Amino acid sequence: MKGGKAKISHADKKDLDTFSVDMVGIQKQNRFLEENNRPDKKGIIQKESERIVGNICDKMKVMSQEEQNILARNLLIKLGNHATLARQGNVYMRMDGFYSNKKQFGVVEIETGADMLDVSRAILDDVAVVNVRYGVDKNKNHPLAIVLSLPNKRTDYWQVLKDIRDIVEMPIETITFGALLILLWNNKEVHDFDQFYIDVDNSSIRSSVVSLVGRSVNIGDGFYGVLESSK
């Protein structure tokens, strides 16, 4: 610090740790960043409320698809994951994104509209593509759907999720932007998205969010479809 402001320290080269431009160097750098970018997280950044969450959800409706995707990616990163988006214009990689952490990895589809069946279809296609083109084992893929609101209980999405799990043996996890924000505001990390598997038999992620936060969540039942279906 100098004059109350942060300044770059131009240390002598002998004091610097260099990384070779190869896989070993990349792994070494990643470990360095991991060890030096993990401050203790305490307290609550912001207490969730229906007013705050509802206001954010309303604003998201007028965001472009690219902006929504970037927000989803950034939330995954801040929750302790590596996450990337598919490059625009790449016709060989149609998925919205991909995430990984120390426990699991998977394709990501992001949907803020009402056509949730497209999400399940897209995820099946994503899993097939990364399996054929990159040799990613289907059984090791933990696909994740990030949505604005959990759909109505009467929609086919819930039954389709169960059918995919039972027939294809591939659970698709579903989480909302609101839930991701609540976890972020409470300084939590998520490395196990399997706990967010829901289908026609149980369409609520409230218990999973409450378990991670360690307290009840200040969002009413069904509000905006953030933690359970609104109807």
N, C-alpha and C positions, 0 to 999 in steps of 0.2 A: 504494500500500500504506500502511496506517496501523495501527500496533500489530500488525504481522504478519498483518493481514487485508486483503483487497481491499475497497476502498470505491468507490462510484460517484462519478465526477468530474462535478460540476455546473458545467460550463464555461459561460461567457457565450454567449449565442445567436450572437454574432458569430463565435465560434470553431467553430460547428457547421455541418456540411454538410447541407443539407436536400434532400429529394427530392420532386418534385411527384407527385401521385397520378394518374399516367397511364402509358402504356406506356414512354415515355422514362424516366420516373422509376424505374419498376420495373427496367428494364434497367440503369440507372445504379446502383441499389441492389445488384442482383445482382453487378455487376462489383466494387463496393466490398467486398461480403461475400466474394467469390471471392479478391480480392487480400489481404484481411486475415484470412482464415481458412485459410491454407495453410502451416502451420508445416512445417519440414523434418522428414520422418519417417525416423528411423534406428533401426537395431537390430531386435530381435524382442520383441514384447510377451509372447509365450508360445510356448515350443517345443511343437509338436504331439506328441501321443502317442496310442496306441490307448486308454489308460485315460481320458484327458481327453475325446477325441472320442466314445468309446463312452458315457461318462457323460452327455454333453450330448445325444446322440441318444436315449438312454433317457428322459431327462427331457422331451424334445420330444414323445415319444409321448403323454404325458398332458396336454400343453398343449391349450388350445382352438384351434379353427381361427383365430379372431381373433388370438390370441397368436402363433401360428405365422406368420400373415401379417404382423403388425407386426414380428416378428423379421426376416423376409425383407426387408421394406422398409428397416429400419434398417441391415441389412448392406449392401444396395445403396448406400445413402446414404454409409456410411462407406468404401465402396470407390470413391467419387468420382462417384456418379451422383445425378441427381435421381430420386426415386421416390415414387409415391403409391399408395394403395389405393383401390379402388372404395368409394363410400359405401354403408354398409349400408342395405338397403331400397330401393336404386335398381334397379328392375326393368329399366331401360333400359341399364344398364351391368353386365353379369354377370361381367366379368372380375375376377380377383383384384387386379390392379394394372397399373401402367404405369411404365416407366423411360425415362430419356433421359440422354445425356451429349454431350460435344462431338463424338462420332463417329457415334453411332447412337441409335435409340430402338426400343421395342417393347412389346408387351403381355406380361404376366406371369401365369403360372398356378403355383400352389403346391400341392404334393401330398406328404403324408407317409404315405399309405397304400399299398396294393398295386395299386389300380386305375389303372394308368398310361395305359390306353387313353383314359380319360376326359380326361386331360390334353391329348392330341393333338386330341381332338374339341373340347374347350373352346377351345383356341388357334385352331383353324380358325374357330370361331364368333366369337371375339374379333376376329380380323383382319377378318372380314366386317363386323362391327358398326361398327368404327371407320372402315372404308372407306366404308360406305354413309352413316353418320350424320355423320362428321366429315371425310370426304374424304381420309383417310390412305391413301396409295398402298400397296397390298399389297407391292410390290417394295421399298419403303423401310422396311417393318416388319421388325424383327429379333426375333421372338417368343422368349421365354425361359421354360423350365420349371425351377422350383426344387423339388428333391425331397429327401427324407430319405435315401433309398438308391437307387442305380441298380438297376433291376429285373433279374431273372434273364435270362440270355442267351436262354432258350427262350421268353420272352414275346413276344407279337406287337408290342409297343411298338417294338422296334428296326426291324422290317421296315416298320411303318407310317411311321416317321420317314423312311426312305429313299423310300418311295412318295410321301409328301407333297413331298419335295424334288424327286423326278424328275418327278412329274405336275403338281403345283401350282407347282413352281419356288419353293418357300419353305422354306428350311432352318429347323428348330426347334432352338434350342440347349438343352442340358440341363446343369445344374450342381447340385451337392448343397449342403446347408447346411454339411456338413463342409468342403468345398472352399472355400466362401466364408469360413468361420472361419479356415482355414489362411492364406488370402490376407490377411485382416484382421490376424491375429497377426504377419504378416511385413511389415506396413506397405505393402502393395501397393494399387494402384488398378487397376480393370478398366474399360476403355472399349471393348474389342473382345470381345464375347461370341461372335462368330462362331467363335472358336477352340475353343469348347466344343460344336461340332456333332459328334454321335456317332450312329451307327446300327448296323445289323446287321453291317456290315463292320468297324467299330471302335467298341467300346462302352466305351472307357476315356478318362478325362479326365486321367489321371496326367501324361502328357507336357506338357499345357498348363499344369497347376499347377506342375510342376517348372520349366518354362521361365520362368514368372513369378516364382517364388520364387528361382530361381537356384541350386538345390541339390536333392538328393534329399529326398523327404518321408518322415518317420518313421512311415509307416502301411503295414502289410503288404498284400500283394496280396489284393483282395477284401474287406478288413475293412469290415464294415458297409455295403458297397456305396458307400463314400465316393468312391473314385477309379475303381473299375471294378466290374463285377458280381461278386457274391460266388460265383456258380455259373455 
